[in-house]
Amino acid sequence: MTPMPQIAPRTAMVLAAGLGTRLRPITDHTPKPLIAVAGRTLLDRCLDRLVEAGVQRAIVNIHWLGSRIREHLRTRHDIEIIISDETGMLLETGGGIAKALPLLGEAPFFAVNADLIWRDEGSEVALQRLAAAFDATKMDGLLLLQPRERADGHGGPGDFFLDADNRLVRRDADAMAPYVYTGVQVLQPTLFRDAPAGAFSLNILYDRAIAASRLYGLVHRGPWMDVGTHDGLKQAETALHDHAG
């Protein structure tokens, strides 16, 4: 039987609570999502992509210098924004989404890191490709991946392999993997069933989904930039200025 077409998510979780320690001293006074690259903040670039994909509602978690992010978001009127406040305790990626689940609803949702930059290829919209490829009957999560050789500013060994059916396989500790996780994904709320309490990494739930053969990947076709370091930030600034020119 052919699966029923999926309805594209209209809600997104935006992870904006990180400390940005690798970008100190900039992040001593500016939260990482509010760092401007080529004249626009990382957070606004993220929200721009969500709006373009038809997302109507974004849950944004905050922790470090959260009041600055809260104040900045008051300038956005093209998308409904709800704050999930983690000022009292940083909950990491998994705990942050688990806390926000009552706000996210029961349908699959986008989850996007607020501190990255990606661009679409031509008329394609990566988030729409993710939504179209997501099959709730067999997937707990669908992660957008970047080929390691095209992961600008990222010098790591990669994160995943893909099997013949596009299910994710983790690399061994001493191996190199061809794909980097971009920080962009579609998740089902059911992924968080029996999740740990408090702070925890999404990797715990990824590993459960991999063991159940329910975590999949989709390869991004456009540019993606890791801006987690000073060098990555400089490369992104140059790339975006060159692209604009």
DOLO-110982 format. One record per residue (C-alpha): residue in three letters; x, y, z; residue number from 1. Coordinates in pm, whole numbers. Layout:
BEGIN
  code       X       Y       Z  pos
   ALA       X       Y       Z  NUM
...
This chain:
BEGIN
  code       X       Y       Z  pos
   MET       0       0       0    1
   THR     132     345     -91    2
   PRO     173     571     219    3
   MET     -63     865     247    4
   PRO     101    1196     151    5
   GLN     248    1375     450    6
   ILE     130    1718     551    7
   ALA     431    1953     575    8
   PRO     499    2061     934    9
   ARG     366    2404    1024   10
   THR     543    2407    1360   11
   ALA     916    2412    1434   12
   MET    1144    2386    1734   13
   VAL    1434    2632    1714   14
   LEU    1723    2540    1943   15
   ALA    1872    2870    2057   16
   ALA    1980    2795    2415   17
   GLY    2345    2699    2360   18
   LEU    2636    2872    2532   19
   GLY    2853    2926    2223   20
   THR    3172    2866    2420   21
   ARG    3388    2816    2108   22
   LEU    3303    3167    1994   23
   ARG    3418    3349    2306   24
   PRO    3479    3634    2366   25
   ILE    3203    3731    2117   26
   THR    2950    3522    2306   27
   ASP    3043    3668    2643   28
   HIS    2806    3953    2560   29
   THR    2613    3834    2253   30
   PRO    2421    3506    2244   31
   LYS    2542    3294    1955   32
   PRO    2207    3301    1765   33
   LEU    2226    3682    1755   34
   ILE    2570    3696    1594   35
   ALA    2534    3875    1260   36
   VAL    2683    3721     948   37
   ALA    2678    3937     635   38
   GLY    2441    4178     805   39
   ARG    2178    3933     935   40
   THR    2168    3735    1259   41
   LEU    2199    3357    1256   42
   LEU    1861    3331    1428   43
   ASP    1688    3548    1169   44
   ARG    1844    3346     886   45
   CYS    1704    3032    1047   46
   LEU    1357    3184    1087   47
   ASP    1369    3311     728   48
   ARG    1417    2953     604   49
   LEU    1126    2832     817   50
   VAL     894    3104     689   51
   GLU     989    3024     330   52
   ALA     890    2661     392   53
   GLY     546    2758     519   54
   VAL     609    2721     892   55
   GLN     364    2933    1089   56
   ARG     475    2875    1450   57
   ALA     820    2848    1607   58
   ILE     903    2742    1962   59
   VAL    1239    2900    2052   60
   ASN    1424    2785    2362   61
   ILE    1650    3030    2544   62
   HIS    1911    3011    2820   63
   TRP    2238    3210    2789   64
   LEU    2157    3581    2756   65
   GLY    1802    3471    2689   66
   SER    1652    3814    2755   67
   ARG    1849    3947    2457   68
   ILE    1699    3679    2231   69
   ARG    1350    3737    2370   70
   GLU    1377    4110    2300   71
   HIS    1514    4055    1950   72
   LEU    1232    3819    1856   73
   ARG     977    4091    1924   74
   THR    1084    4239    1590   75
   ARG     954    3934    1396   76
   HIS     594    3959    1279   77
   ASP     594    3705     994   78
   ILE     581    3397    1219   79
   GLU     424    3322    1557   80
   ILE     699    3278    1817   81
   ILE     664    3114    2156   82
   ILE     952    3115    2403   83
   SER    1049    2802    2595   84
   ASP    1251    2944    2883   85
   GLU    1543    2735    3010   86
   THR    1707    3015    3207   87
   GLY    1703    2808    3525   88
   MET    1864    2501    3369   89
   LEU    2019    2428    3031   90
   LEU    1844    2113    2907   91
   GLU    2062    2027    2603   92
   THR    1911    1932    2268   93
   GLY    1693    1642    2378   94
   GLY    1578    1789    2706   95
   GLY    1500    2123    2543   96
   ILE    1266    1965    2289   97
   ALA    1111    1733    2550   98
   LYS    1025    2036    2766   99
   ALA     861    2206    2468  100
   LEU     656    1904    2351  101
   PRO     327    2039    2493  102
   LEU     378    2347    2272  103
   LEU     480    2149    1966  104
   GLY     167    1936    1944  105
   GLU     114    1578    1830  106
   ALA     216    1609    1463  107
   PRO     570    1579    1320  108
   PHE     765    1904    1348  109
   PHE    1083    2062    1218  110
   ALA    1369    2100    1465  111
   VAL    1647    2337    1364  112
   ASN    1960    2462    1535  113
   ALA    1960    2843    1547  114
   ASP    2335    2873    1493  115
   LEU    2389    2741    1142  116
   ILE    2354    2862     784  117
   TRP    2224    2668     488  118
   ARG    2111    2777     145  119
   ASP    1881    2604     -97  120
   GLU    1983    2484    -441  121
   GLY    1803    2679    -713  122
   SER    1428    2668    -663  123
   GLU    1446    2372    -424  124
   VAL    1361    2431     -59  125
   ALA    1545    2188     168  126
   LEU    1276    2194     436  127
   GLN    1009    2113     180  128
   ARG    1223    1824      52  129
   LEU    1249    1696     409  130
   ALA     874    1723     460  131
   ALA     801    1544     132  132
   ALA    1044    1261     214  133
   PHE     923    1210     571  134
   ASP     712     896     617  135
   ALA     558     878     962  136
   THR     475     509     918  137
   LYS     842     411     921  138
   MET    1038     711    1053  139
   ASP    1082     861    1398  140
   GLY    1321    1117    1253  141
   LEU    1458    1235     920  142
   LEU    1785    1428     938  143
   LEU    1922    1659     672  144
   LEU    2281    1559     595  145
   GLN    2568    1737     422  146
   PRO    2843    1552     234  147
   ARG    3155    1598     447  148
   GLU    3358    1735     156  149
   ARG    3099    2014     111  150
   ALA    3057    2097     481  151
   ASP    3211    2445     487  152
   GLY    3389    2527     811  153
   HIS    3351    2173     944  154
   GLY    3670    1981    1002  155
   GLY    3535    1676    1182  156
   PRO    3528    1310    1077  157
   GLY    3159    1310     982  158
   ASP    2865    1161    1166  159
   PHE    2675     903     963  160
   PHE    2664     654     681  161
   LEU    2345     584     483  162
   ASP    2236     231     402  163
   ALA    2063     135      76  164
   ASP    1725     247     214  165
   ASN    1859     580     351  166
   ARG    1854     462     711  167
   LEU    2128     614     925  168
   VAL    2429     416    1047  169
   ARG    2671     572    1296  170
   ARG    3040     572    1221  171
   ASP    3278     377    1442  172
   ALA    3487     586    1681  173
   ASP    3802     554    1470  174
   ALA    3635     583    1128  175
   MET    3548     863     889  176
   ALA    3187     900     775  177
   PRO    3072    1060     449  178
   TYR    2790    1270     595  179
   VAL    2765    1546     854  180
   TYR    2440    1613    1040  181
   THR    2336    1967     953  182
   GLY    2121    2052    1255  183
   VAL    1800    2042    1045  184
   GLN    1546    1762    1084  185
   VAL    1188    1642    1104  186
   LEU    1095    1456    1423  187
   GLN     791    1273    1554  188
   PRO     677    1350    1910  189
   THR     668     973    1967  190
   LEU    1049     974    1946  191
   PHE    1040    1124    2296  192
   ARG     834     844    2451  193
   ASP    1015     727    2767  194
   ALA    1279     997    2720  195
   PRO    1510    1073    3015  196
   ALA    1414    1346    3257  197
   GLY    1602    1675    3271  198
   ALA    1899    1752    3048  199
   PHE    1999    1501    2782  200
   SER    2133    1486    2427  201
   LEU    1920    1397    2127  202
   ASN    2187    1138    2049  203
   ILE    2032     911    2312  204
   LEU    1705     907    2117  205
   TYR    1884     885    1783  206
   ASP    2056     566    1898  207
   ARG    1723     417    2006  208
   ALA    1570     503    1668  209
   ILE    1871     362    1482  210
   ALA    1838      36    1676  211
   ALA    1471      22    1571  212
   SER    1560     108    1206  213
   ARG    1350     427    1229  214
   LEU    1610     704    1184  215
   TYR    1666     816     824  216
   GLY    1872    1072     636  217
   LEU    1827    1301     335  218
   VAL    2128    1456     161  219
   HIS    2119    1834     120  220
   ARG    2195    1958    -231  221
   GLY    2295    2316    -152  222
   PRO    2562    2491      60  223
   TRP    2581    2445     437  224
   MET    2813    2624     677  225
   ASP    2935    2534    1024  226
   VAL    2971    2862    1213  227
   GLY    3062    2713    1550  228
   THR    3419    2847    1550  229
   HIS    3589    3177    1471  230
   ASP    3733    3031    1150  231
   GLY    3393    2898    1046  232
   LEU    3236    3236    1114  233
   LYS    3493    3412     893  234
   GLN    3441    3158     613  235
   ALA    3064    3206     628  236
   GLU    3099    3585     619  237
   THR    3319    3563     310  238
   ALA    3095    3306     137  239
   LEU    2778    3507     191  240
   HIS    2936    3833      77  241
   ASP    3067    3657    -235  242
   HIS    2724    3504    -300  243
   ALA    2553    3843    -263  244
   GLY    2805    3995    -502  245
